[in-house]
């Protein structure tokens, strides 16, 4: 019969092995260059995600001349648009298309929306840009776990997703003060342009990963086509 001491020793050894495996997996992930491109992507687009809520409302009241209630309606429009973006991403999850490319474009959508928002001269245009921003942001958030598969194996998924969450916190902590400082010194317009540019640069950061993935897919397709041709000739 196994003694209590042996059971405790076995549990301790298992815990130690799990800890060692987690450390090894983490080190393996952070050694991949493309992981740091994903981290940079998360840091930059998170600035746009957090900064827009702060700057857009102030801009709509002080520059466009919206009332407090109209500015609050803009936040409501943004929230509804975010839900729509999430639903669209979920409903199209069964379709066969590249999720990383989708992430690339959705981040650009709400980055460009932030840049155009300061040039809104009417309520309608402001609400429209806010809606586009919300759809892009919602789709981006819903797609985060899916794109993690392009940067690691299934057993490392939780590490990569955790790094994305941490990167968003770092982006908010470090660059939002810069955005608010720009808005304070030069006006909300330039603060919004700054966070929008950060979002677009975030998309550009993962462009090498997308290009490499497309190149590998093309090579694989050519290889499969060649093998099928050889098989067809052989059978003939």
QUIURTA-V557788 format. One record per residue. N is the residue number from 1. PSI is psi in degrees with one decimal (NA if undefined). Layout:
{{N,PSI} {N,PSI}}
//
This chain:
{{1,137.2} {2,130.9} {3,163.8} {4,-39.0} {5,-40.4} {6,-38.2} {7,-45.7} {8,-39.3} {9,-39.0} {10,-43.4} {11,-39.9} {12,-41.2} {13,-40.0} {14,-42.1} {15,-41.0} {16,-41.6} {17,-41.8} {18,-40.5} {19,-41.4} {20,-41.4} {21,-40.7} {22,-41.7} {23,-43.6} {24,-42.6} {25,-41.3} {26,-44.6} {27,-37.2} {28,-38.0} {29,-48.2} {30,-12.8} {31,-11.2} {32,123.3} {33,-35.6} {34,-22.1} {35,-38.1} {36,-27.0} {37,-37.8} {38,-40.4} {39,-45.3} {40,-41.2} {41,-47.3} {42,-40.7} {43,-44.7} {44,-44.4} {45,-23.1} {46,-27.0} {47,-43.8} {48,-40.7} {49,-41.3} {50,-37.7} {51,-30.0} {52,-42.4} {53,-32.8} {54,-47.4} {55,-36.1} {56,-40.4} {57,-44.5} {58,-42.1} {59,-42.4} {60,-32.8} {61,-46.8} {62,-32.5} {63,-51.4} {64,-29.1} {65,23.4} {66,149.9} {67,171.2} {68,-40.6} {69,-38.9} {70,-36.6} {71,-38.0} {72,-35.9} {73,-36.0} {74,-39.6} {75,-36.9} {76,-43.9} {77,-43.0} {78,-44.6} {79,-43.5} {80,-42.7} {81,-35.8} {82,-43.5} {83,-41.7} {84,-44.0} {85,-41.0} {86,-46.1} {87,-40.8} {88,-40.3} {89,-41.7} {90,-44.0} {91,-25.1} {92,10.8} {93,-24.1} {94,-11.5} {95,151.6} {96,93.0} {97,161.9} {98,118.7} {99,-30.2} {100,-39.2} {101,-39.2} {102,-43.8} {103,-42.9} {104,-47.2} {105,-35.8} {106,-36.5} {107,-38.9} {108,-39.9} {109,-50.5} {110,-10.2} {111,-47.2} {112,-37.7} {113,-38.7} {114,-36.5} {115,-37.1} {116,-30.8} {117,-42.8} {118,-14.0} {119,9.6} {120,131.3} {121,-5.9} {122,161.9} {123,-40.6} {124,-44.4} {125,-39.8} {126,-46.3} {127,-36.2} {128,-46.5} {129,-37.0} {130,-39.3} {131,-44.1} {132,-41.4} {133,-46.5} {134,-41.2} {135,-45.4} {136,-42.9} {137,-42.2} {138,-44.3} {139,-37.8} {140,-47.7} {141,-41.0} {142,-24.9} {143,-3.3} {144,-46.1} {145,-36.6} {146,-39.9} {147,-18.0} {148,-28.8} {149,-24.2} {150,-6.3} {151,-5.2} {152,175.3} {153,169.8} {154,-34.3} {155,-11.7} {156,6.9} {157,-42.4} {158,-30.4} {159,-46.1} {160,-42.4} {161,-39.5} {162,-39.2} {163,-36.2} {164,-44.1} {165,-41.9} {166,-40.4} {167,-37.4} {168,-40.4} {169,-41.0} {170,-42.5} {171,-44.0} {172,-40.2} {173,-37.4} {174,-37.9} {175,-21.4} {176,-41.5} {177,-35.6} {178,-40.9} {179,-44.5} {180,-32.8} {181,-42.6} {182,-43.1} {183,-36.9} {184,-40.8} {185,-40.9} {186,-11.2} {187,155.9} {188,-29.9} {189,-47.4} {190,-28.5} {191,-41.8} {192,-39.9} {193,-39.3} {194,-48.2} {195,-32.1} {196,-41.2} {197,-35.9} {198,-42.9} {199,-45.4} {200,-41.4} {201,-31.7} {202,-40.6} {203,-42.9} {204,-32.1} {205,-34.9} {206,3.8} {207,-41.1} {208,-35.7} {209,-41.1} {210,-45.2} {211,-43.7} {212,-38.9} {213,-42.4} {214,-37.0} {215,-43.3} {216,-38.5} {217,-38.2} {218,-42.4} {219,-42.9} {220,-42.0} {221,-43.9} {222,-39.5} {223,-44.5} {224,-39.3} {225,-40.3} {226,-41.7} {227,-39.4} {228,-38.6} {229,-43.9} {230,-41.8} {231,-41.8} {232,-42.7} {233,-40.5} {234,-42.0} {235,-23.0} {236,NA}}
//
